Amino acid sequence: MAPSKMPSTVDLPIEAPPANALAINGGEAVAYALKQIDPEVVAAYPITPQTLIIEKFAEYFANGEVRTEFVTVESEHAALSVCVGAAAAGGRAVTATAGPGLALMFEMLGVASGMRLPIVMHLCTRALSSPINILGDHSDAMAMRETGWVMLAGSSPQEAYDQALIAQVIAEHPDVLLPTANLIDGFSVTHAVERVNVLDDSTVREFVGEYEPGLSLLSADQAVTFGAMDARDSYFEHKRQQVAALERAVHVTAEALDRFAQVSGRRYRLLETYRLEDAAIAIVVMGSLEGQVRAAVDTARERGLRVGALRIRLFRPFPTRLVANALRGTPVIGVLDRAIGFGSPGNPLYSDIAVTMFREPDKPMLKSFVYGLGGRVTTQRVLEQAIQELADTLHVGRITDGQTYLGLHEGTAK
Amino acid sequence: MTSRIAEWKRISAGGLVSNPGSSERVQTGAWRTRRPVIDFSQCTHCMICWVMCPDTSMQVYKDRLTGVDLAHCKGCGICASECPKHCIQMVPEDRRV
């Protein structure tokens, strides 16, 4: 259209966005949530792509908009150690990191969960070195999946904000008391500017509530010791307790999502299903690729293929029974992993789905796909190729060979 | 224990210890392979061993060193190393004194 024919912007019938709609990226959305939560302690070391959160939070801190003790530590190991100390002292403690930063925190991940400290971590998922890569994939998140943390995976800046609030509620629930990670896809969510509807400060305060710690290092009338030696006597029993607490976290998370829907009008579920009811082919995914998967599902449906999608929001504890219910009766399932389980019989998410469906009387045909490592762009074309492979599998009635690495540069033989 | 509730359900979450001083009940002396033996004919009761002992196992009564708490002494040998009079000897547990 020629510019002269365009109506002036004043005449455009644009519905005014609500006053609480901000155009911010995923990192800023988390920082905004942190400003509203106003935790006692935030300890973090800057690392791409988490930097957006910490820079913005530092700004709020410098402007006196939070009462937080903001600890600029010398490493990620120290960042999580500070959170452990702060949480043991009864404070609400939050950190944020990514990829190699998470790797440096590794020792403290188990300390935090083993001591049952409700720390919240915002993990901006990033590839692990080497080769050096600052971009997004799930290698870091998959490395922490068995350290006893609750793990929620979002798919947009809006969800990054919402889950920052929800994570706080899950972690601090007396039936759980476990550290909780809010997974935010590096760059595709952390750096994506979108409309984010934020809640009023008072609504946030009411939703997350005042943190009431149990016995802490600062309990005046009851001296306590955290992290004491626990050898053959009861270490095993304490691990068994963690299993029970994680099991309870499934129900607690569902409750937190219900309550969040009431205060925000945004309805989230432990698993998000899309056109799955009558599907012959299901695609399982976690994180921000979900939107593209839904688009690929729509395209395939137009071609007459009965395809649906399942997105895992609560990754740990894995809601096994709900996943089995959602996938039951679907003959072909393709699982998209954004990480490799090096040397494992299956990639991480694929393995979870395989174990889940192994218990079913009618076992589906499962296919594993790896995508998007080190920030590799996943195009609609490769997603459509994956769906075609799954359709072929359905057609021939057995698992077909084919491309497992979506978007890998295959090159041409000379 | 005769309780019918599983032990893992009864013990404190995360290994929280809410009864101070309970470490005294852990008999770390069982780890020891060498025990400190004090030659009281040489000891000046300077208390350097008492200061240095990481397990507070040097026993003192009325400003005088009286012996070693063998229920908690791990046998690290710091007392013997620090004694200015060299009058503490580390003797292997399998040797009679």
Interface residues (C-beta under 8 A of the other chain):
Chain A: G114 M115 R116 L117 L177 L215 Q222 A223 V224 T225 F226 G227 A228 M229 D230 S234 Y235 F236 E237 H238 R240 Q241 A244 A245
Chain B: E7 W8 K9 I11 A13 G14 G15 L16 V17 S18 P20 S23 V26
